Amino acid sequence: MKLKTLRLITGLLTSFTALTAIAGGLALLAGLEDFPLEWLEGTPFPDFTIPGFILICIVGGSSLVAAILVFTKHQFAGVAAIVAGTVMMGEIGVELIILNDASPEPHWIQVFYFLLGLTVFIIGGYIRREESTTDIRDNINIHSP
């Protein structure tokens, strides 16, 4: 696949993740999600406020930064995508561990977002590798006699 196509896919995936994470976090903060507080028993969270902020700031924020960097073809676009994918997979992993008693099996949406994070991570790695290779080639061409 061409790098341009992979950038487009990564930009769309990270944009989607940013949008849904920010919307989900806002829904948690506004009380629009009907999750029982019993799910949080035994966790460090008395309510869904901190998880909402985590979704908005960390998950949504990292994906938003990655999307912007990918669409602007910034030199750190690949790294940002790797970070955003890692954050998404980490958030889902922590969520599964913390909510294990409330929901012993992963819900389909958790599997979906984990795989989405994994996809962004893998493509981000490929983008980073291609960008590094291009940078090396450019430097060799510039400094060649």
LUMLUMVO-261546 format. One record per residue (C-alpha): residue number from 0; residue in three letters; x, y, z. Coordinates in steps of 0.5 Angstrom, whole numbers. Layout:
residues N
    i   aa   east  north     up
  NUM  ALA      X      Y      Z
...
END
This chain:
residues 145
    i   aa   east  north     up
    0  MET      0      0      0
    1  LYS      2      7     -1
    2  LEU      5     11      4
    3  LYS     -1     17      2
    4  THR     -6     11      3
    5  LEU     -4      9     10
    6  ARG     -3     16     12
    7  LEU    -11     17     10
    8  ILE    -13     11     13
    9  THR     -9     13     20
   10  GLY    -12     20     20
   11  LEU    -19     17     19
   12  LEU    -18     12     24
   13  THR    -15     17     29
   14  SER    -20     22     28
   15  PHE    -25     17     29
   16  THR    -22     15     36
   17  ALA    -21     22     38
   18  LEU    -29     24     36
   19  THR    -31     18     40
   20  ALA    -27     18     46
   21  ILE    -28     26     47
   22  ALA    -36     25     46
   23  GLY    -36     19     50
   24  GLY    -32     23     56
   25  LEU    -37     28     55
   26  ALA    -43     23     56
   27  LEU    -40     21     62
   28  LEU    -39     27     65
   29  ALA    -46     30     63
   30  GLY    -49     23     66
   31  LEU    -52     21     59
   32  GLU    -49     14     60
   33  ASP    -53     10     64
   34  PHE    -47      6     67
   35  PRO    -48      3     74
   36  LEU    -44      6     80
   37  GLU    -43     -1     82
   38  TRP    -38     -2     76
   39  LEU    -33      2     80
   40  GLU    -34     -1     87
   41  GLY    -27     -4     88
   42  THR    -24      2     84
   43  PRO    -20      8     85
   44  PHE    -26     12     82
   45  PRO    -32     14     86
   46  ASP    -36     16     80
   47  PHE    -35     17     72
   48  THR    -32     24     73
   49  ILE    -24     22     72
   50  PRO    -26     16     67
   51  GLY    -29     21     63
   52  PHE    -23     26     64
   53  ILE    -18     20     62
   54  LEU    -23     19     56
   55  ILE    -23     26     54
   56  CYS    -16     28     55
   57  ILE    -11     22     54
   58  VAL    -15     18     49
   59  GLY    -18     23     45
   60  GLY    -13     28     46
   61  SER     -7     23     44
   62  SER    -12     21     38
   63  LEU    -13     28     36
   64  VAL     -6     30     36
   65  ALA     -4     24     32
   66  ALA    -10     26     27
   67  ILE     -7     33     26
   68  LEU      0     31     25
   69  VAL     -2     25     20
   70  PHE     -6     30     16
   71  THR     -1     35     16
   72  LYS      5     30     14
   73  HIS      9     32     20
   74  GLN     15     29     21
   75  PHE     13     26     28
   76  ALA      6     23     25
   77  GLY      8     16     25
   78  VAL     11     17     33
   79  ALA      4     20     35
   80  ALA      0     15     31
   81  ILE      4      9     35
   82  VAL      3     13     42
   83  ALA     -5     14     40
   84  GLY     -5      7     39
   85  THR     -1      5     45
   86  VAL     -6      9     49
   87  MET    -12      6     46
   88  MET    -10     -1     48
   89  GLY     -7      1     55
   90  GLU    -14      4     56
   91  ILE    -18     -2     54
   92  GLY    -13     -6     58
   93  VAL    -14     -2     64
   94  GLU    -21     -2     63
   95  LEU    -22     -9     63
   96  ILE    -18    -11     69
   97  ILE    -21     -5     73
   98  LEU    -28     -7     71
   99  ASN    -27    -15     71
  100  ASP    -32    -16     77
  101  ALA    -37    -12     73
  102  SER    -36    -15     66
  103  PRO    -32    -22     66
  104  GLU    -32    -22     59
  105  PRO    -30    -16     54
  106  HIS    -36    -13     51
  107  TRP    -35    -13     43
  108  ILE    -34     -5     43
  109  GLN    -28     -6     48
  110  VAL    -25    -11     43
  111  PHE    -27     -7     37
  112  TYR    -23     -1     40
  113  PHE    -17     -5     42
  114  LEU    -16     -8     35
  115  LEU    -17      0     33
  116  GLY    -11      2     37
  117  LEU     -7     -4     35
  118  THR     -8     -2     28
  119  VAL     -6      5     29
  120  PHE      0      2     32
  121  ILE      2     -2     27
  122  ILE      1      3     21
  123  GLY      4      8     25
  124  GLY     10      4     26
  125  TYR     10      3     18
  126  ILE      9     11     17
  127  ARG     15     12     22
  128  ARG     19      7     19
  129  GLU     18     10     12
  130  GLU     19     17     14
  131  SER     26     15     17
  132  THR     28     12     11
  133  THR     26     18      7
  134  ASP     30     22     12
  135  ILE     36     18     11
  136  ARG     35     18      3
  137  ASP     34     26      3
  138  ASN     40     27      7
  139  ILE     45     23      3
  140  ASN     42     26     -3
  141  ILE     43     33      0
  142  HIS     50     31      2
  143  SER     53     28     -4
  144  PRO     58     31     -8
END
